[in-house]
Amino acid sequence: MNIKNFRNILTFGIGILIISFSVFLTIKIAQNTSGNLTLAIISLIIFYSLSYLFIATSLIRMEYRKSEKGINIKINNEDKQLVIKNTGNGKSEVINNDNVKAIELYYSWNTNPFSSDLGYSKIMLNNDSKIFITQDKISQAEIKSLF
């Protein structure tokens, strides 16, 4: 298990712990109606929001890893080409400016380790197929400079 998978599992686990605590807190608040209800509702909103952030981020990372499993991507700067090799079937695809219709780049606005790796590039080809490349494989800055 590499460090990225461990970090993803840890993030998911923290999200589950926070949502478990939130459910426990919800039950306790429902049982005790003599306290400050406004403060209780605000704390519940905060804890449920935190659990959503942790769990959603880890699920997005899982989808990223799943979509790029078995794919190697390299940039050939001399020829201004992107070479995508599928290690499962051994096929390679070469992409250059001639066969690219549009490129969508998403940079994560966060610079912290929690979600700074959630950037991706979506390359739309002339034949209406799409290639999805995450920040784990190649940064969006490299894709932007290539095309």
N, C-alpha and C positions, 0 to 999 in steps of 0.2 A: 504494500500500500504506500503510495507516494504522499507527500505532504499536502498536496492540493485535495486529494480525496479525504485525508484525515481532517483537514480544516472544514471541508464540506459536511462531513458526518458530525463534527463537533458543533458547527453552526446549527444544524438540524436538531441535534440533541438539546442545545440551549433553548431553541425555540419551543421544543416540546416541554421542557422544564418550566419555562415561563408561562405557557398556556395552561399547564397543570396547576401552577400556583394561581393563575387567574381564575380558574374554575373553583379552586378551593376558596379563594377570596370572595368570589361571587356567592358561594353557599354560606359563608360566614356572615356576609353583609345581609343576606336574605333572612338569616336567623336572628340577627341582632338589629332591630329597627330603632333602637334608642340613640344611636350615634349620629354623627354628622353625615347625612345622606349625600350631600353635594360632594364632599371630599372623597367619599367612597366611590361614587360614580366616576369622578375624574381619575382616581387611581386605577379603576378597572379599565377605563378607556386607554390609559397609558400602557398598562400591562398587556392588554389584548393587541394593541398596535405594535408593541415590541415583539410579541410572539409572531405576529403576521410578517414583520420585516425579516426576522431570522429564518422562518420557515420558507417564505417566498424566495428569498435570496438563495437559499440552498437548493430549492427545487429548480430555479433557473440555471444554476451551475450544473445540476445533474443533466438537464436537457442539453446544455452546451456540450458537455462531455460525451453524451450519447450521440449527438449529431455529428461529431467529428471523430468518432472512434474508427481507427484504422485508416486515417487519412493523413498524409504528409504533404505539407505545403512549403514550397520554396520560391523565392524571388530571384529571377535571373536579371540582374541590373543591366548587364551589357545589352541584352536584347529587349529590355523592358517587357518581360513576360512573367506571368505567374504560373508556376508548374504545380499541378495538383495530382498527387499519386495516391491511388487507392491500394493499400497494401493487401486487402482481402482478395481482390481479383487481378491485381497487377496492372490495371489500366492507368494511363496517364492522360491528363488533359492540359493543354497549353493555352493560356488566355493572354491576349494582348489588347491594345487599344482598338484594333480592327473589329473584334467581335464583342465589345462591351457597349451596351446601350446606355446604362446608367449605373451609378454606384451610390449606395446609401451607407453613410458612416455614422455610427452611434458611439460617442465617447461617454463614459460614465462621468458624471459631474463630481462624483466623490473622489477624493484622493486618499482616503483611508483604506487600510487593507480589507475592510469589511466588504466593500462593493466596488472597489476600483477596477476589478478585473471583469466587469460585466459589459465591456464594450464589444461591438461586433461590426462587421462589414457585410453588406448584402450587395452582391454584384449581379446585375441583371444583364443577361447576354442577348445578343440579337435574335437568337432562336427562341426567346421568351423563357428560357430556363434561368434559374436563380442559384447562386452559390452563396452559402452562408459561412463566413469565417469569423471565429471569435478571437478575442484578445489573447487567449491562450496560445493560439497558433502563430498569428502574425498581428502586430499592432496596427491600429487604424492609420497611424502616421505613415507607416511604410506603404500601405495600400494607397493612401492619398498621394504620396510622392511618386508612386509607380504609374498611376493613371491620371 
